[in-house]
């Protein structure tokens, strides 16, 4: 086998490996972005269910903490329906912290 042929084969292998890595990174990025989009959808749903979406007047500063807690509680519940395994891990973490 000539040195030139070995060099071409090595370049081809390297290019193929680089393409595979790029495709894997793109797939991971797409999954990440889709998960973030789903999280935003859940957050919007939580806000609406809490009665704070749409034409709701601005929240008064004294009510903000309670409103955010209500939204978080709803979001967490919805998320547990979508990914029960993840929620089980969160509950274990909470038990550990107490």
C-alpha positions, 0 to 999 in steps of 0.5 A: 500500500502506498503512503499516499493511499494510506494518507487518503484512507486516514483522512477519510476515516478522520472525516467520517469520525468528525461527521459522526461527532457533529451529528451526535452533537446536533442530535444532543442539541436538538434533544436539549432544545426540545426539552427546554421547549417542553419545559416552557410549555409546562410553565405556561400551562402552570401559569394559566392553571394558577389563574395568572395568565392572559388578562390577569392584572400585574401581581402586587409585590406582596403576592409575588412569592405566593404566586411563584410558589403556586406556579412552581407547585403546579409545574412540579406536578405536571412534570411528575406526570411526564417524567415520574422517574425524575420526580422520584429522584427529586423526592429522595433528594428532598428527604435527604435534605430534611 
